[in-house]
Structure formats: structure tokens, C-alpha cells
Amino acid sequence: SLVLLLISGTLISLTHAQFNEPPGQRREQTFRVLEFENSNINQRYPGTLRYYCTFRGKWSEERHPNDFPRHPSWSAPVMISHSNGYRMWTGTETATAGVESIAEEGFTTIITNEFLNAGFETLMIVHGERMFNTTDSQHLPPINVTVEHPFLSSMVKITPSPDWFVGFSDFRTISYDTETYYNRIVIQSYVWDSGTDGGLTYTALDRDLDPQIPVYRFCPREGRRQCPDISKGRIESPPLGQFLDYTGTYIPTPAEFECVLRVGEGDVYAGTPFNETQIRPPLYVPRPDDDFVDGVSPHDPEFESKTGMDNPRDGSGGSARSVTSIIMATVGLLGIIATVMATGSIQL
């Protein structure tokens, strides 16, 4: 359904957005969009457009206790902007040599060569820094996009691991609904197996698969969705239950990316020289429906009795997008009431 609100002359649409490709072009979506904000920047905007992205690590022994390694780390994050004709990686298809190199070793040389060899299909590649605290965050270098290159893809190796990684592929920064650029986006990552190594533990010896299998996303057998489901690119978590929380029914988000759009080269605030701190997403943002409270998972059926708190997954624990919609709807309703009181009528 579609709800339209008129607030101070601005038409606001309260709908669930479409983030994956239209029918006939569709691949399985490789990410979960937690929050987004549309802008009024048309896809044909002639100036410079760049996103300032922050990577937030959330992989920890508390959240993912099974077989957690002694010395965990993230490889240097890699992000690429590209056209629809390039695929860094995607669920249900086999990995390239560059993706294999990142997933198994954390090395970016081959993926950089693949980026260069793609010619016009790719626009920009940026690299972050390796992280030895897996719950730390970092700001990535800004990355440009254009109407010909509106897609973003990213990878970060989970270290140590045979070939496991986090990231997302083929996120279109131009909304399918409005054909304008997103002003802000928060993407939560799944855990992925690149399908190039047969190891089943974090520190398993190298065992290359020949032939390779497609890239798959780990899922909990006891979760809400069918698992495994090969047609949807989902395979069961490894036998020791890596990445599952202690309930065994849920994989807490291991990492997330937040990106904010900068338009043009001018000041963000009129009369104030540009500084990245004016536009950078914060390094740390709590997620009540995903973060643990005193070591208790929000997916624990005894959450309320153990913490003395209401479970954030009940009601308010849904996507922050729905909370925003409720707020916007309330404000819009008040605006409509005020209009009726002032004019004595309303025109639809």
C-alpha cells in the first residue's frame, strides 16, 4: 500500500523501498538495508557525487561464541563503484580469482587487477585499513558514483577463516522507486562462504575446492527461513555453529556499512569550509534489536526475565525504517489537521 502525506508542501511517500533488481534482471539480494533516506538529487546530476562510508565491525565472542578464534581480525575493507555490467561477487555464482584471494588470504592485488581490466565498467576502488579489534569501526576513503556507475560492492575477510567474509554486492545508489540518489544508507552484512575452500573451522588447513562451488550465505537451521536453501544461496552454518548466537537460532549481524552522500564540491554548511566530520557517519551506533544487553541476546526467549527490560524485538524492535515512518505519519497527520482547521477543507 502507498500512503501520501503533505507536509509544508512536500510530498512524502511511506512505502517499503525496492533495493534488488527488477523482475527479469534479478539476482538474490546480498544485503539487508536497515535504514535509508532518499534525496532530491536526480540520477542525471552533472556534478561530482561521492559517498562517505563507515565500516562497523560487530563480530565478537559474546555475539558469536561458538569456536571463536583466539586472535580475530578483519582484512582491509575493499569497496568498488561500478556499472551493472560488472560483478565483484554475487550470491549463487562462483567467485573470481580476486574474490578468492580476498576471502582466503585478505590480499587485494588480484581484485585490483580485475577492477582495472574491467575498463569502463568500473569507476573507483578504495581500500581501508586492517583491523585487529573486530568490534572496532573505521571511516573508508570517499568513493565516487555516477549515473553510469551507480553500484557499490564491498568485501572484508573474516580472519582467521578458510574463505569466509562479510560485505555486500551490487547495491544501487539510485533508488528504483524515485530515480534519485540515496542521501544515506545503512547496510547490514550477512556471513558469506566464497566456495573456494572446504575448511569447516576458523583455523582449518587449506583445502581448495576443485571445482569451486557458488558463493553462499550462512544461515541457522533453526531460523525462521528454510535452511539450507541452495536456490536462494543459503547454506547451513558450519558444524560447530560458528557465527550463531548462544540460542543457536540466529546469526547476529557481523558487520555493517553506513554511507552518506556528498553532492558537488561546495560547502556542506553555507559559509563554513568543508570538513569530512560534517558528513561522516558516526563510528558507533547501537542497534537495540541486534545488540546484546549484559550478554543476553535479543533472540533469547527469556530476554525479559534475564534483563528486566522489554525485548526490543517486540514492537519497537523492528526496522528503524518503520519507526521513522510512524513518526513521519504522525507529523503528517498533525499537518493535515492544521490545514483543515485553517481552511475548513482539504483537497486530495
Secondary structure by P-SEA (a helix, b strand, c coil): cbbbbbcccbbbbbcccccccccccccccccccccccccccccccccbbbbbbbbbbcccccccccccccbbbbccbbbbbbccccccccccccccaaaaaaacccccaaaaaaaaaccccccbbbbbbbbccccbbbbccbbbbcccccccccccccccccbbbbbccccccccccccccccbbbbbbccccccccccccccccbbbbcccccbbbbbbcccccccccccccccccccccccccccccccccccbbbbbbbcccccccccccccccccccccccccccccccccccccccccccccccccccccccccaaaaaaaaaaaaaaaaaaaaaaacccccc
